[in-house]
Amino acid sequence: MLLGLAIAAGATVAAAVPASPPPRLLETLRLATDAAAEHGNRADYQACSAALTPFATQALSHAADERVAWALLHEFGCRMAHVANKGATLAELTAMHHARWQLTRQHGMALWPRMRERTLVWNWVDRLHGPTAADAWLDAELLTPLLRDAQAGVGEAMAELTHLVETLYGYGAPLGRVEAVQQRLASALGPTAPPVLATARVLAVTHRRAGRAEQALAAIEPAYRHALIAYPGSDLLAWLDSERALVLDRLGRVQEALGAQLRVADFWARHPQPERMRGARAEQNVARLQLAIGRPDAVASHARRAAAWADDAGALTWQIGAENVTARLALAMSQLRLSQPGALQALRQALDELEPSDFFLQAAPLEELWLGAEQQGETALAAWAQQALQRHLARWVQPLQTEALLGELMRARRSPEQADEARWQAVALGSMGRGPGLEALALFDTADALAARAPRLAVALYKRGCRALHRSRADVTSAELLRMSFARFEAPLRRFVTLLLDQGRLHEAEQALAFLHEGELDAFERRQTALNGPPALDASEQAWDAAVTRIGDALRQTAQALERPLDEQAPLAFPGHVRLAQATEAQAQAGAAIAQASQQLLAAATEAPPPANLPPPPAGTAELGFAVGGRQLDVLLRLPSGEVKHWRQALPRADLARQVQQLRQLLERPDSDIDTLQRQAQGLHDLLLAPALAQLPREVRRLRLRADGVLHYLPFAALHDGRHYLAERFVLSQHSPAATASAANTGGALGLGRVRAGARRATEPALPAVARELQALQRWPDSELALDAAFSEARLRDGLARQPALVHLASHFHRDPGGDGASYLLLGDDRQLSVEQLARLPWHGVQLALLSGCQTGLPVDGQPQAGGLAARLRQAGVQQVLATQWRIADAAAADWISAFYAGLPAQDLARQRPRADWLAQAQQQWLLAHRDSPRAHPHYWAAYAWFE
């Protein structure tokens, strides 16, 4: 009994690891399985079986190896299908089962494929003789004998029962039948036996796929918690952990879900008995969740790991390759999110690898392909994606399931006369609260459609959509990750900003633009910025929002009342075939009710927007914000009085990008012609700043800038009005969101740098002048300095733990298009510390971080809203950051930084709050000191930007 429990729970013993089959046999079975699969796809099951039968006898002697076992399973499945399609009697099916089970037990066939064969027989009994006969067969032929042996501790009966239940995972069995199996097992073995806990996973996946994430969590959570204590390190725990992660994802707890799937992937990677299928599935799930959480850069590595599981998979190669389509789809979607060329075609190619009849569980990539193609004007590709998505919905999505709203949005496009009705039904399905990401999609799509003829209603829809977006990523605590995970909604969010500006709702437009940039909402307790999330609802919008929520709650209650009949009518597969008139009627009524509530909103008297709770800028300061559109630029100017001014000018994004790039090319070369540079800088000054500066009160001497899009790459300090650089006239700073408050600090300085050349890249030369940068910190007697090998992650962590006021990091910084996970700072001990790792260090208490590595103030290429190193350190708790925007020669950088520190007040840093004035003073003094020198070129001094 104890041995059976141990094996069932996943414990391993040395004797359980089978010897590896001969490579020639594995290759033979791989080729035969590929051939059999081709025959099976054409429903030629006799030829399918014949492809493998000649090798079955030899394969049985190695059946303990999962690769061989999968080939045997495939052969048995083809043979069973061939017999069943001839109308096999119950006795014939049972005889096949008895003979096969005895044979596979005798040869120690791997447990999961062995029990999967039993489920195949049960499935054919169900299809040929009905559910009553099938359940009686299951009880008589499997449950009764296995329970008897398990209670007696005979052989592998407990393990076979556990794996039998596991084979039901995702099989589509009606809930009532699974619950009956669970009760049967619990009454015989107790409620916490491994087979009973395994049924919780089966129940959870059924609820999850039907869009009932709360019920799914209620089913899986107790079993997971018990297994965590009773069966640590077991296969059973890994199974439960994996399904629980998928449920958490549906509930918006994406970061928690990712952590769980990473645990599962690591478990299978370390498993003493390779489980290639499970390892590949775990990496697929990680890749998909990395995409969902906003880390498209991390998707590729996990897609490669998923593919690596097929390297020696033998007969499993075909199966793993087919299943790895999920990872390849995540990779293609990540390329689409990063706007990489050919991403739409890559996504279509990956989808082509799926069975075209149903696209099983692939609504998300089909939706992304459809909307991406629509946005890029790829009409034929969008039509193909819609047709494929329609087939998927028809086969797999039950009535009143949130995913069904995709069908309504497509109906709105196919039938313009039904467009409003279809969109309101989509909003109704989303308002049930079971899929916030899909709800946001329905709300934004409806808002886009109504913006021209009902702008006030469109604003309310956009606002509700923003809140749905937040719920879809409820546990993501990084603003940068939120931005990336919301990237696919950037276009409608920008249309929201434009609509508010068109309506003259400037305060709300500022808040909406901040939400787009920062990915934050007011419920985001660990972050607080000057602009707290999306605009508040006015009284009429609140009434409308409450009405929509009530209608959604009522529709959800109807869905819950219909769940049992829906589940009981569902066949073992294709649950989308179920149709209930009551569900269709309820959906239509809910859509009509939301449409009526929306008309009441339009009929209500226009109200003043709610108070924005936005404090005016400090005295002497103006805030200048930009919103870069496809063919226009919106500018928002906030004056010290609190007044906000807005104007729009025609300016194609491509033209603006070209002008910014031309200026940057001149600035990055210290020998570029100064007259040419100033003409280019004046052109951008007149285009972007002159209208704003003309409206500033005389006392304004500080400009706080809120860049957008390509303007994140613009060095504003170098803009020129024909007589002076902007840095000569104003104190400039870039707005960047930060943690709520700074912890106390000791007033000391921490300086870490690298002089030695990088060992791995020719682009990382020696930096001998870094030593001079650090020497400049010695003006503070309690400074802590470290160079080269002494500059390690541990030294940085320990130094930050002592809570210095000033931190100076001087080394090579590498910006990678893969994002913050791939971009890194080169430490003195040759370790590459990624931006993500740097941001997790204890930065709270640091008043100023000076990052003298190259381009530390720039976002990642292609991800202008993602911020980069300076923005991530602000979010990590640093109060002010001074960072660079291009590469500067080592000696020149050391001279500028030494001059910067020399000009700072000599007081204790603990009592001195850093100010952007320090940078302006240093730049202005540098220009005075080098007025007739080549070093007056802005290459040397305009590269530095202040983030606050």
Residue pairs with C-beta under 8 A, 6 or more apart in sequence:
1 150
1 152
1 153
1 158
2 153
3 153
4 150
4 153
4 154
4 155
4 156
4 157
4 158
4 159
5 158
5 193
5 194
6 13
7 16
7 156
7 158
7 159
8 158
8 159
8 161
8 162
8 163
8 194
8 195
8 236
9 162
9 194
9 227
9 230
9 231
9 234
9 235
9 236
9 237
10 231
10 233
10 234
10 235
10 236
10 237
10 238
11 233
11 234
12 272
12 273
16 273
17 272
17 273
18 62
18 64
18 65
18 108
18 273
19 62
20 65
21 62
21 65
21 67
21 68
21 314
25 55
25 58
25 59
25 62
25 68
26 67
26 68
26 312
26 314
26 315
27 314
28 55
29 52
29 55
29 59
29 67
29 68
29 71
29 314
29 315
30 313
30 314
30 315
30 317
30 318
32 51
32 52
32 55
32 71
32 315
33 51
33 52
33 70
33 71
33 74
33 315
33 317
33 318
34 317
34 318
35 51
36 48
36 49
36 51
36 52
36 74
36 75
36 78
37 48
37 74
37 318
39 45
39 47
39 48
39 51
39 78
40 48
40 74
40 77
40 78
40 81
45 78
45 79
45 81
45 82
45 85
46 78
46 82
48 74
48 78
48 81
48 82
49 75
49 78
49 79
49 82
52 71
52 72
52 74
52 75
52 78
53 75
53 79
55 71
56 72
56 75
59 68
59 71
59 72
60 72
60 103
60 107
60 109
61 107
62 68
63 69
63 72
63 104
63 107
63 108
63 109
63 110
64 107
64 108
64 109
64 110
65 110
66 110
66 112
66 113
66 273
66 274
66 275
66 276
66 277
66 316
67 276
67 312
67 313
67 314
67 315
67 316
68 314
68 315
69 109
69 110
69 112
69 113
69 114
70 113
70 277
70 314
70 315
70 316
70 319
71 314
71 315
72 104
72 109
72 113
73 113
73 116
73 117
74 315
76 100
76 117
76 120
77 117
77 120
79 96
80 93
80 96
80 120
80 121
80 124
81 124
83 92
83 93
83 96
84 93
84 124
84 127
84 128
87 128
88 96
88 124
88 128
90 125
90 128
90 129
90 133
90 137
93 121
93 124
93 125
93 128
94 121
94 137
94 141
96 121
97 118
97 121
97 141
100 117
101 114
101 117
101 118
104 114
104 117
105 114
105 155
111 156
111 159
111 160
111 163
112 163
112 166
112 167
114 160
114 163
115 160
115 163
115 164
115 166
115 167
116 167
118 142
118 164
118 167
119 164
119 167
119 168
119 171
121 137
122 134
122 137
122 138
122 142
123 134
123 171
123 572
125 133
125 134
125 137
126 133
126 134
126 572
127 572
131 174
131 177
135 177
135 180
138 181
139 184
142 164
143 161
143 181
143 184
143 185
146 157
146 160
146 161
146 164
147 157
147 161
147 184
147 185
147 188
147 189
148 157
149 155
149 157
150 157
150 158
150 161
150 188
150 189
150 195
151 188
151 189
158 193
158 194
158 195
161 185
161 194
161 195
162 194
162 195
162 198
162 236
164 195
165 181
165 185
165 195
165 198
165 199
165 202
166 198
166 201
166 202
166 239
168 178
168 181
168 199
168 202
169 201
169 202
169 205
169 239
169 243
170 205
170 209
171 202
171 572
171 573
172 206
172 570
172 571
172 572
172 573
172 574
172 575
173 202
173 206
173 572
174 567
174 568
174 569
174 570
175 203
175 206
175 207
175 564
175 567
175 568
176 564
176 567
176 568
178 199
178 202
178 203
178 206
179 203
181 199
182 196
182 199
182 200
182 203
185 193
185 195
185 196
185 199
186 193
186 196
189 195
189 196
190 196
192 226
192 230
194 231
194 236
197 223
197 226
197 227
197 236
197 240
198 223
198 236
198 239
198 240
200 219
200 220
200 222
200 223
200 224
200 240
201 220
201 223
201 239
201 240
201 243
203 216
203 219
203 220
204 216
204 217
204 219
204 220
204 243
204 244
204 247
205 216
205 243
205 246
206 567
207 213
207 215
207 216
207 219
208 216
208 243
208 246
208 247
208 250
209 361
209 396
209 575
210 398
210 401
210 563
210 566
210 567
210 575
211 250
211 398
211 401
211 402
211 403
211 434
211 435
212 434
212 563
213 247
213 250
213 251
213 434
214 251
216 247
216 250
217 244
217 247
217 248
217 251
220 240
220 243
220 244
220 247
221 244
223 240
224 237
224 240
224 241
224 244
227 234
227 236
227 237
227 240
228 237
231 237
233 267
235 271
235 275
238 264
238 267
238 268
238 278
241 260
241 263
241 264
242 260
242 261
242 264
242 281
242 282
242 285
244 260
245 256
245 257
245 258
245 260
245 261
245 264
245 285
245 289
246 257
246 285
248 254
248 256
248 257
248 260
249 257
249 289
249 292
250 435
251 474
252 436
252 471
252 472
252 473
252 474
252 475
253 474
253 475
254 289
254 292
254 293
254 472
254 473
254 474
254 475
254 476
254 485
255 293
255 475
255 476
255 477
256 475
257 289
258 286
258 289
258 290
258 293
261 282
261 285
261 286
261 289
262 286
264 282
264 285
265 279
265 282
265 283
265 285
265 286
265 302
265 305
267 282
268 275
268 278
268 279
268 282
269 279
271 279
276 309
276 310
276 313
276 316
276 320
277 309
277 316
277 319
277 320
277 323
279 309
280 306
280 307
280 309
280 310
280 320
280 323
280 324
280 327
281 306
281 323
283 302
283 303
283 305
283 306
283 309
283 327
284 302
284 303
284 306
284 323
284 324
284 326
284 327
284 330
285 326
286 302
287 298
287 299
287 302
287 303
287 306
287 326
287 327
287 330
287 331
288 326
288 327
288 330
290 296
290 298
290 299
290 302
290 330
290 334
291 299
291 330
291 333
291 334
291 337
292 485
293 473
293 476
293 481
293 484
293 485
294 473
294 476
294 480
294 481
294 482
294 483
294 484
294 485
294 486
294 487
295 481
295 484
295 819
295 821
296 333
296 334
296 335
296 337
296 338
296 484
296 819
297 334
297 816
297 817
297 818
297 819
297 820
297 821
297 822
298 818
298 819
298 821
299 330
299 331
299 333
299 334
300 331
300 334
300 818
302 327
302 330
303 324
303 327
303 328
303 330
303 331
306 324
306 326
306 327
307 324
307 327
309 320
309 324
310 316
310 317
310 320
310 321
310 324
313 319
313 320
322 353
325 350
325 353
325 354
326 362
328 350
328 353
329 347
329 350
329 351
329 362
329 365
331 346
331 350
332 343
332 346
332 347
332 349
332 350
332 365
333 347
333 364
333 365
333 368
335 342
335 343
335 346
335 347
336 343
336 344
336 347
336 368
336 372
337 484
337 487
337 488
338 817
338 862
338 863
339 862
340 862
343 372
344 369
344 372
344 373
344 376
344 378
344 381
347 365
347 368
347 369
347 372
348 369
348 381
348 384
348 385
350 365
351 359
351 362
351 365
351 366
351 369
351 388
354 360
354 362
356 388
356 391
357 391
357 395
358 391
358 392
358 395
358 396
358 574
359 366
359 388
359 389
359 391
359 392
360 392
360 396
361 396
362 392
363 389
363 392
363 393
363 397
363 403
363 406
366 385
366 388
366 389
366 392
367 385
367 389
367 406
367 441
368 488
369 381
369 385
370 382
370 385
370 386
370 389
370 410
371 488
372 378
373 379
373 381
373 382
373 385
374 382
375 491
386 410
386 413
386 414
389 406
389 407
389 410
390 407
390 410
393 403
393 404
393 406
393 407
393 576
394 576
394 577
395 574
395 576
395 577
396 574
396 575
396 576
397 403
397 404
397 407
397 575
397 576
398 404
398 566
398 570
398 575
398 576
398 578
399 562
399 566
399 578
399 579
399 580
399 583
399 584
399 587
400 429
400 432
400 555
400 558
400 559
400 562
400 583
400 586
400 587
401 429
401 434
401 559
402 429
402 430
402 432
402 434
402 435
402 438
402 439
403 435
403 438
404 429
404 587
405 425
405 426
405 427
405 429
405 430
405 438
405 439
405 441
405 442
406 426
406 438
408 422
408 423
408 425
408 426
408 429
408 442
409 422
409 423
409 426
409 441
409 442
409 445
411 418
411 422
412 418
412 419
412 420
412 422
412 423
412 426
412 445
412 449
413 419
415 422
419 449
420 595
421 588
421 591
421 592
421 595
423 442
423 445
423 446
423 449
424 446
424 591
424 592
424 594
424 595
424 598
425 587
425 588
425 590
425 591
426 442
426 445
426 446
426 591
427 439
427 442
427 443
427 446
427 461
427 548
427 591
427 594
428 551
428 552
428 555
428 587
428 590
428 591
428 593
428 594
429 438
429 442
429 555
429 587
429 590
430 438
430 439
430 440
430 441
430 442
430 443
430 468
430 552
431 439
431 548
431 549
431 551
431 552
431 555
431 590
431 594
432 552
432 553
432 555
432 556
432 559
433 439
433 552
433 553
433 556
434 556
436 468
436 469
436 471
436 472
437 468
437 469
437 472
439 465
439 468
440 465
440 466
440 468
440 469
440 472
440 489
441 489
443 461
443 462
443 464
443 465
443 468
444 461
444 462
444 465
444 489
444 492
444 493
444 496
445 492
446 461
447 457
447 458
447 459
447 461
447 462
447 465
447 492
447 495
447 496
448 458
448 492
448 495
450 457
450 458
450 461
451 458
451 495
451 499
454 598
454 602
455 499
455 502
455 503
456 503
456 601
456 602
456 606
457 598
457 601
457 602
458 499
459 496
459 499
459 500
459 503
459 505
459 508
459 541
460 537
460 541
460 544
460 545
460 598
460 601
462 492
462 493
462 496
462 499
462 512
463 534
463 535
463 537
463 541
463 545
464 545
464 548
465 489
465 492
466 493
466 496
466 512
466 515
466 521
466 533
466 534
467 521
467 534
469 486
469 489
470 521
470 523
470 524
470 533
473 481
473 482
473 485
473 486
476 482
476 485
477 526
478 839
478 875
479 518
479 519
479 520
479 524
479 527
479 737
479 875
480 519
480 820
480 866
480 867
480 871
480 872
480 875
481 519
482 518
482 519
482 520
483 517
483 518
483 519
483 865
483 866
483 867
484 519
484 819
484 863
484 866
485 519
486 493
486 519
487 865
490 516
490 865
493 512
493 515
493 516
494 516
494 627
494 629
496 512
497 509
497 512
497 513
497 516
497 627
497 634
498 627
498 629
498 634
500 506
500 508
500 509
500 512
500 535
501 509
501 627
501 634
501 646
501 648
504 646
505 535
505 609
506 636
506 644
506 645
506 646
507 535
507 609
507 612
507 614
507 644
508 535
508 609
508 612
509 627
509 634
509 636
509 646
510 531
510 612
510 614
510 625
510 636
510 638
510 644
511 531
511 532
511 533
511 534
511 535
511 612
511 614
512 534
512 535
513 625
513 627
513 636
513 706
513 708
514 520
514 529
514 530
514 531
514 533
514 706
515 521
515 531
515 533
515 534
516 865
517 706
517 708
517 865
518 527
518 529
518 531
518 737
520 527
520 529
520 532
520 533
520 737
521 532
521 533
521 534
522 532
522 533
522 534
523 533
524 533
526 739
526 740
527 737
527 739
527 740
527 875
528 740
529 737
529 738
530 614
530 615
530 735
531 614
532 613
535 609
535 610
535 612
536 610
536 611
536 612
537 545
537 610
538 607
538 608
538 609
538 610
539 607
540 601
540 604
540 605
540 607
541 601
543 600
543 601
543 604
544 597
544 598
544 600
544 601
547 593
547 594
547 597
547 600
548 594
548 597
551 590
551 593
551 594
551 597
552 590
554 590
555 586
555 587
555 590
558 582
558 583
558 586
559 583
559 586
562 580
562 582
562 583
565 580
566 575
566 578
566 580
566 583
569 578
570 578
571 577
614 638
614 642
615 642
616 638
616 639
616 640
616 641
616 642
617 623
617 638
617 639
617 640
617 704
618 640
618 702
619 640
619 699
620 640
620 699
620 700
620 701
620 702
621 640
621 700
621 702
621 703
621 704
622 637
622 638
622 639
622 640
622 692
622 696
622 700
622 702
622 703
622 704
623 636
623 637
623 638
623 703
623 704
623 705
623 706
623 735
624 635
624 636
624 637
624 638
624 689
624 692
624 703
624 704
624 705
624 706
625 635
625 636
625 637
625 638
625 705
625 706
625 708
626 633
626 634
626 635
626 636
626 688
626 706
626 707
626 708
626 709
626 711
627 633
627 634
627 635
627 636
627 708
628 653
628 656
628 708
628 709
628 710
628 711
629 653
630 652
630 653
631 650
631 651
631 652
631 653
632 648
632 649
632 650
632 651
633 648
633 649
633 651
633 656
633 688
634 646
634 647
634 648
635 646
635 647
635 648
635 649
635 688
635 691
635 692
636 644
636 645
636 646
636 706
637 644
637 645
637 646
637 692
637 695
638 644
639 645
639 695
639 696
639 697
639 700
640 697
640 699
640 700
645 695
647 691
649 687
649 691
651 687
653 709
653 710
656 710
656 711
657 710
659 680
659 683
659 684
659 687
660 684
660 710
660 711
660 713
660 714
661 713
662 680
663 677
663 680
663 681
663 684
663 714
663 715
663 718
664 713
664 714
664 715
664 886
665 672
666 672
666 673
666 676
666 677
666 680
667 677
667 715
667 718
667 886
667 938
667 939
667 942
667 943
668 886
668 887
668 939
669 939
670 889
670 892
670 934
670 937
670 939
670 940
671 934
672 937
672 939
674 937
677 718
677 937
677 938
678 720
681 718
681 719
681 720
681 725
681 938
682 719
682 720
682 721
682 722
684 714
684 719
685 719
685 720
685 721
685 726
686 721
688 711
688 714
688 719
689 716
689 719
689 726
690 721
693 721
700 730
701 729
701 730
701 731
702 730
702 731
702 732
702 733
702 916
703 716
703 726
703 730
703 731
703 732
703 733
704 733
704 734
704 735
704 948
705 716
705 732
705 733
705 734
705 735
706 734
706 735
707 714
707 734
708 864
708 865
709 864
709 865
710 864
712 858
712 859
712 864
712 865
713 858
713 859
713 864
713 885
715 885
715 886
715 938
715 942
715 943
715 945
716 726
716 732
717 725
717 726
717 727
717 732
717 923
717 938
717 941
717 942
717 944
717 945
718 725
718 726
718 727
718 938
718 942
719 725
719 726
720 726
721 729
725 927
725 938
725 942
726 732
727 920
727 923
727 924
727 941
727 942
728 923
728 924
728 927
730 920
731 915
731 916
731 917
731 919
731 920
732 916
732 919
732 920
732 945
732 946
733 916
733 919
733 946
733 947
733 948
734 857
734 945
734 946
734 947
734 948
735 947
735 948
736 867
736 870
736 871
736 874
736 875
736 881
736 947
736 948
737 871
737 874
737 875
738 874
738 875
738 877
738 878
738 879
738 948
739 844
739 874
739 875
739 876
739 877
742 844
742 845
742 846
742 847
742 877
742 879
743 803
743 844
743 845
743 877
744 803
744 845
745 803
745 804
745 805
745 845
745 846
745 847
745 909
745 910
746 782
746 802
746 803
746 804
746 805
746 910
747 780
747 782
747 804
747 805
747 908
747 909
747 910
747 911
748 780
748 782
748 783
748 784
748 802
748 804
748 805
748 806
748 909
749 777
749 780
749 782
749 783
749 784
749 804
749 805
749 806
749 807
749 808
749 909
750 783
750 784
750 799
750 800
750 802
750 804
750 806
750 807
750 808
751 773
751 774
751 777
751 783
751 784
751 785
751 786
751 807
751 808
751 810
752 774
752 785
752 786
752 787
752 791
752 795
752 796
752 799
752 807
752 808
752 809
752 810
752 811
752 828
753 767
753 770
753 771
753 773
753 774
753 786
753 787
753 791
753 808
753 809
753 810
753 811
753 828
754 767
754 770
754 787
754 788
754 791
754 810
754 811
754 812
754 826
754 827
754 828
755 766
755 767
755 768
755 770
755 771
755 787
755 788
756 766
756 788
756 828
757 764
757 765
757 766
758 764
758 765
758 812
758 826
758 830
759 830
760 830
761 812
761 814
763 812
764 812
764 826
765 890
767 810
767 811
767 812
767 890
768 890
769 890
769 891
769 893
769 894
770 787
770 810
770 811
770 852
770 890
770 894
771 787
772 894
772 898
773 808
773 810
773 852
773 893
773 894
773 897
773 898
774 785
774 787
774 808
774 810
775 898
776 897
776 898
776 901
776 902
777 783
777 785
777 806
777 808
777 901
778 785
779 901
779 902
779 906
780 806
780 909
784 799
784 802
784 804
786 795
786 799
786 828
787 828
788 828
788 829
789 828
789 829
790 828
791 811
791 827
791 828
791 829
792 827
792 828
792 829
792 831
793 827
793 831
793 833
793 837
796 827
796 833
796 841
797 841
797 842
799 807
800 807
800 841
800 842
800 843
800 846
801 842
803 844
803 845
803 846
804 845
804 846
805 845
805 846
805 847
805 848
805 909
805 910
805 912
806 846
806 847
806 848
806 849
806 850
806 909
807 843
807 846
807 848
807 849
807 850
807 878
808 849
808 850
808 852
809 825
809 849
809 850
809 851
809 852
809 853
810 852
810 853
811 825
811 826
811 827
811 828
811 853
812 825
812 826
812 853
812 854
813 823
813 824
813 825
813 826
813 851
813 853
813 854
813 855
813 856
813 869
814 823
814 824
814 825
814 826
814 832
815 823
815 855
815 858
815 860
815 861
815 868
816 822
816 823
816 824
816 860
817 860
817 861
817 862
818 860
819 860
819 863
819 866
820 834
820 835
820 836
820 839
820 860
820 866
820 868
820 872
821 834
821 835
821 836
822 834
823 834
823 835
823 860
823 868
823 869
824 832
824 833
824 834
824 835
825 832
825 833
825 835
825 838
825 853
825 869
826 832
827 833
835 868
835 869
835 872
836 872
838 869
838 872
838 873
838 876
839 872
839 873
839 875
839 876
840 876
841 876
842 877
843 849
843 873
843 876
843 877
843 878
844 876
844 877
845 877
846 877
846 878
846 879
847 878
847 879
847 880
847 909
847 912
847 913
847 914
848 878
848 879
848 880
848 881
848 882
848 914
849 873
849 878
849 880
849 881
849 882
850 881
850 882
850 883
850 897
850 900
851 857
851 869
851 870
851 873
851 881
851 882
851 883
851 884
852 884
852 893
852 897
853 884
854 884
854 886
854 887
854 888
855 868
855 884
855 885
855 886
855 887
856 868
856 869
856 870
856 883
856 884
857 868
857 869
857 870
857 881
857 883
857 884
857 885
857 944
857 945
857 947
858 868
858 885
859 865
859 866
859 867
859 868
859 871
860 866
860 868
867 875
869 883
870 881
870 883
870 945
870 947
871 947
873 881
874 881
874 947
874 948
879 913
879 914
879 948
880 914
880 915
880 916
880 946
880 947
880 948
881 946
881 947
881 948
882 900
882 919
882 944
882 945
882 946
882 947
883 944
883 945
883 947
884 943
884 944
884 945
885 942
885 943
885 944
885 945
886 939
886 943
888 896
888 939
888 940
888 943
892 935
892 940
896 922
896 926
896 940
896 941
896 944
899 922
899 925
899 926
899 929
900 918
900 919
900 922
903 918
903 921
903 922
903 925
904 912
904 918
905 912
916 946
916 948
919 944
919 945
919 946
922 941
922 944
923 941
923 942
923 944
926 935
926 940
926 941
927 936
927 941
930 936
930 940
